[in-house]
């Protein structure tokens, strides 16, 4: 398997890890709604009641990828699960895929729905979008949960960067045999846009980024979460936590020295299963509910 992995883009390995259930679904009427924001028809679903929590999926995924974890969150929150630009039921438009622009879309949705402040919970690409919502629109964010997300590009393992370089429209024929493509084709407004999505994702992955300086001024309490066998070393998550003020001193016998943000490294998980594992929600809920 290790030899094979060297020649297969990471998103295909992602499919193998998931199996078919997270993506391949029969054609059905959309259970959610659309909001006109920033030139997009942005698709979202609302589940549960209570304090609003915006849930953001990973690259080439959609709201459905969270499965039972979405249901678990909806027992405690009004979950607004969003399909980001070009993903799921949200059609692409003529602009690049960038976390900055998608963060502005999420902010516009929060305003459109008159949510006031919301918790924002994102995985992978969605974690980057969540981070940028917190940076660019602090007045709209209560707390952040950022799962399996790097804050600078060079934190990825070298082999992951190499695999990301293989993502382009040339992979379409191979992808047509996968549950990821089948799930996309089942719900996308324009299934013929899949090559365009692969091209844009590939282009986005090649862009350098480093949000270190912006993180240092982040206002929202933030839970940084990663798998202990993620796409990047656990030390990067620790560094992320440090930029948020964590790991600077003893928390004290009564906890009074703890920072407002939190760090969690989940054991026995990888980038390819952390979002579907119930431990993700089990760890996130105490942080989200603290002080409420």
C-alpha positions as CSV (number, residue, x, y, z in Angstrom):
1,X,0.0,0.0,0.0
2,X,2.8,2.4,0.8
3,X,4.4,1.9,-2.6
4,X,1.0,2.4,-4.3
5,X,0.4,5.6,-2.3
6,X,3.4,7.3,-3.8
7,X,1.7,7.3,-7.2
8,X,-1.9,8.0,-6.3
9,X,-3.2,11.5,-5.6
10,X,-4.3,11.9,-1.9
11,X,-7.9,12.5,-2.8
12,X,-8.2,9.1,-4.4
13,X,-6.8,7.5,-1.2
14,X,-9.4,9.6,0.6
15,X,-12.0,7.6,-1.3
16,X,-10.5,4.3,-0.5
17,X,-10.6,5.2,3.2
18,X,-14.2,6.3,3.1
19,X,-15.8,3.7,1.0
20,X,-18.9,4.5,-0.9
21,X,-21.3,5.6,1.8
22,X,-20.0,9.1,2.4
23,X,-20.4,10.3,-1.2
24,X,-22.4,8.0,-3.5
25,X,-26.0,8.8,-3.0
26,X,-29.1,8.4,-5.2
27,X,-30.5,11.4,-7.0
28,X,-33.0,13.1,-4.7
29,X,-34.6,16.4,-4.1
30,X,-32.4,18.9,-2.2
31,X,-33.5,19.0,1.4
32,X,-31.9,22.5,1.9
33,X,-32.2,26.0,0.5
34,X,-30.2,28.4,-1.5
35,X,-29.0,31.9,-0.6
36,X,-27.9,34.5,-3.2
37,X,-24.6,35.8,-1.9
38,X,-21.6,37.2,-3.7
39,X,-22.8,36.1,-7.1
40,X,-23.3,32.5,-5.8
41,X,-26.4,30.4,-5.3
42,X,-25.0,29.1,-2.0
43,X,-26.6,25.8,-0.9
44,X,-27.1,25.1,2.8
45,X,-29.1,22.8,5.0
46,X,-30.5,23.5,8.5
47,X,-30.6,20.8,11.1
48,X,-31.6,21.0,14.8
49,X,-32.4,24.0,17.0
50,X,-30.5,26.3,19.3
51,X,-27.4,28.3,19.0
52,X,-26.2,28.5,15.4
53,X,-23.2,26.5,14.3
54,X,-22.0,26.7,10.7
55,X,-20.5,23.4,9.4
56,X,-18.0,23.4,6.5
57,X,-16.9,20.3,4.6
58,X,-13.5,19.3,3.1
59,X,-12.3,19.7,-0.5
60,X,-14.2,17.8,-3.1
61,X,-16.7,16.9,-0.5
62,X,-20.1,18.3,0.6
63,X,-22.4,18.5,3.6
64,X,-23.2,14.8,3.4
65,X,-19.6,13.8,4.3
66,X,-20.2,14.4,8.0
67,X,-22.9,11.7,8.2
68,X,-23.8,10.8,11.8
69,X,-21.6,13.6,13.1
70,X,-23.9,16.2,11.6
71,X,-26.8,14.5,13.4
72,X,-24.8,14.5,16.7
73,X,-24.1,18.2,16.5
74,X,-27.8,18.9,15.6
75,X,-28.9,17.4,18.9
76,X,-27.3,20.5,20.6
77,X,-27.2,23.2,17.9
78,X,-28.9,24.7,15.0
79,X,-26.5,23.4,12.4
80,X,-26.2,25.3,9.1
81,X,-24.3,22.9,6.8
82,X,-22.9,24.6,3.7
83,X,-21.8,23.4,0.3
84,X,-18.9,25.7,-0.6
85,X,-18.3,27.2,-4.1
86,X,-18.3,24.5,-6.8
87,X,-19.0,21.7,-4.3
88,X,-22.1,19.6,-3.7
89,X,-25.2,21.5,-4.7
90,X,-23.5,24.9,-5.0
91,X,-22.6,25.6,-8.6
92,X,-19.3,27.1,-9.5
93,X,-19.0,30.7,-10.7
94,X,-16.3,32.6,-12.7
95,X,-13.8,33.2,-9.9
96,X,-10.9,31.2,-8.3
97,X,-11.4,28.8,-5.4
98,X,-9.9,30.5,-2.4
99,X,-10.4,30.3,1.3
100,X,-10.7,34.1,1.5
101,X,-13.5,34.3,-1.0
102,X,-15.3,31.3,0.5
103,X,-15.0,32.8,3.9
104,X,-16.7,35.9,2.6
105,X,-19.5,33.7,1.3
106,X,-20.0,32.1,4.7
107,X,-20.0,35.5,6.3
108,X,-22.6,36.8,3.9
109,X,-24.7,33.7,4.6
110,X,-24.5,34.3,8.4
111,X,-25.7,37.9,7.7
112,X,-28.4,36.7,5.2
113,X,-29.8,34.3,7.8
114,X,-29.6,37.0,10.5
115,X,-27.8,34.6,12.8
116,X,-25.9,37.3,14.7
117,X,-22.8,35.5,15.9
118,X,-22.3,31.8,15.0
119,X,-19.9,29.1,15.9
120,X,-18.0,28.0,12.8
121,X,-16.8,24.4,12.6
122,X,-14.7,23.3,9.6
123,X,-12.7,20.3,8.4
124,X,-9.7,20.5,6.1
125,X,-10.6,23.0,3.3
126,X,-13.6,24.0,5.5
127,X,-11.2,24.5,8.4
128,X,-9.3,27.0,6.3
129,X,-12.5,28.7,5.4
130,X,-13.6,28.8,9.1
131,X,-10.2,30.3,10.1
132,X,-10.6,33.0,7.5
133,X,-14.1,33.8,8.6
134,X,-12.7,34.4,12.1
135,X,-9.9,36.5,10.7
136,X,-11.9,38.6,8.2
137,X,-15.2,38.8,10.0
138,X,-14.6,38.6,13.7
139,X,-17.9,40.3,14.5
140,X,-19.8,37.3,13.1
141,X,-18.0,34.5,15.0
142,X,-18.5,33.2,18.5
143,X,-16.2,30.2,18.6
144,X,-14.1,28.3,16.0
145,X,-13.4,24.6,15.6
146,X,-10.7,23.9,13.0
147,X,-10.1,20.3,12.2
148,X,-7.2,18.8,10.2
149,X,-6.1,22.1,8.8
150,X,-2.7,23.8,8.2
151,X,-2.2,27.5,8.6
152,X,0.8,27.5,6.2
153,X,1.4,25.4,3.1
154,X,4.8,24.1,3.9
155,X,3.4,22.3,7.0
156,X,2.2,19.5,4.8
157,X,4.5,16.5,4.5
158,X,6.5,16.6,1.3
159,X,4.8,13.6,-0.2
160,X,1.4,15.3,0.3
161,X,2.6,18.4,-1.5
162,X,3.7,16.2,-4.4
163,X,0.4,14.4,-4.5
164,X,-1.5,17.7,-4.5
165,X,0.5,18.7,-7.6
166,X,-1.2,15.8,-9.4
167,X,-4.7,17.2,-9.0
168,X,-6.0,18.6,-12.3
169,X,-8.7,18.1,-14.9
170,X,-6.6,15.3,-16.4
171,X,-7.8,13.1,-13.5
172,X,-11.4,13.2,-14.6
173,X,-11.6,9.8,-16.3
174,X,-10.0,8.1,-13.4
175,X,-12.3,9.9,-11.0
176,X,-15.4,8.9,-12.9
177,X,-15.1,5.4,-11.4
178,X,-15.0,6.7,-7.8
179,X,-17.8,7.2,-5.3
180,X,-16.7,10.9,-5.0
181,X,-17.5,11.6,-8.6
182,X,-20.7,9.6,-8.4
183,X,-21.8,11.6,-5.3
184,X,-20.9,14.8,-7.0
185,X,-22.8,13.9,-10.2
186,X,-25.9,12.9,-8.2
187,X,-26.3,16.4,-6.6
188,X,-24.4,19.0,-8.6
189,X,-26.4,21.5,-10.6
190,X,-24.0,21.0,-13.5
191,X,-22.2,17.7,-13.2
192,X,-20.2,18.6,-16.3
193,X,-18.3,21.1,-14.2
194,X,-16.3,18.4,-12.4
195,X,-13.2,18.8,-14.6
196,X,-13.3,22.5,-13.8
197,X,-13.6,21.8,-10.1
198,X,-10.5,19.5,-10.2
199,X,-8.6,22.2,-12.1
200,X,-9.5,24.9,-9.6
201,X,-8.7,22.7,-6.6
202,X,-5.4,21.8,-8.1
203,X,-4.6,25.5,-8.8
204,X,-5.6,26.5,-5.3
205,X,-3.3,23.8,-3.8
206,X,-0.3,25.2,-5.6
207,X,-0.7,28.6,-4.0
208,X,1.5,29.4,-1.1
209,X,0.0,30.7,2.1
210,X,0.9,31.5,5.7
211,X,-1.7,32.9,8.1
212,X,0.6,33.0,11.1
213,X,0.4,36.8,11.6
214,X,-3.3,36.9,11.3
215,X,-3.8,34.0,13.7
216,X,-2.0,35.9,16.4
217,X,-4.7,38.5,16.4
218,X,-7.7,36.1,16.2
219,X,-10.4,37.1,18.6
220,X,-12.6,34.0,18.7
221,X,-11.8,31.2,21.1
222,X,-10.6,28.4,18.9
223,X,-10.3,24.6,19.2
224,X,-7.5,23.3,17.0
225,X,-8.0,19.6,16.3
226,X,-5.9,17.1,14.3
227,X,-5.4,13.4,13.9
228,X,-2.3,11.9,15.3
229,X,-1.5,10.6,11.8
230,X,-2.7,13.6,9.8
231,X,-1.4,15.2,6.5
232,X,1.0,17.2,8.7
233,X,3.0,16.5,11.9
234,X,1.2,17.0,15.2
235,X,3.8,19.6,16.0
236,X,2.1,21.9,13.5
237,X,-1.1,21.8,15.5
238,X,0.9,22.5,18.6
239,X,2.4,25.5,16.8
240,X,-1.1,26.7,15.8
241,X,-2.2,26.4,19.4
242,X,0.9,28.4,20.5
243,X,-0.1,31.3,18.1
244,X,-3.4,31.4,19.9
245,X,-1.7,31.8,23.2
246,X,-1.6,28.2,24.3
247,X,1.3,26.3,25.8
248,X,2.9,29.4,27.4
249,X,2.5,28.5,31.1
250,X,1.1,26.1,33.6
251,X,-2.7,26.1,33.6
252,X,-2.9,26.2,37.4
253,X,-4.5,23.8,39.9
254,X,-7.8,25.5,39.3
255,X,-7.4,25.9,35.6
256,X,-7.3,29.7,35.8
257,X,-4.1,29.8,33.7
258,X,-5.6,28.1,30.8
259,X,-5.8,30.0,27.5
260,X,-9.2,30.6,25.9
261,X,-8.4,28.3,23.0
262,X,-7.9,24.6,23.1
263,X,-5.8,21.8,21.4
264,X,-6.8,18.2,20.7
265,X,-4.8,15.5,19.0
266,X,-7.1,12.6,18.4
267,X,-5.5,9.2,18.7
268,X,-5.7,6.5,16.1
269,X,-7.1,8.7,13.4
270,X,-6.0,10.1,10.0
271,X,-7.1,12.9,7.8
272,X,-9.3,10.5,5.9
273,X,-11.5,9.4,8.8
274,X,-11.4,12.1,11.5
275,X,-14.4,14.0,10.1
276,X,-16.6,10.9,10.3
277,X,-15.4,9.6,13.7
278,X,-17.6,10.3,16.6
279,X,-14.6,11.3,18.7
280,X,-14.4,14.5,16.7
281,X,-17.8,15.7,18.1
282,X,-17.2,14.2,21.5
283,X,-14.1,16.4,21.9
284,X,-15.7,19.5,20.3
285,X,-18.9,19.7,22.3
286,X,-17.4,20.5,25.7
287,X,-15.4,23.4,24.1
288,X,-18.4,24.7,22.3
289,X,-20.6,24.5,25.3
290,X,-18.2,26.0,27.8
291,X,-19.4,29.3,29.1
292,X,-22.8,29.0,27.5
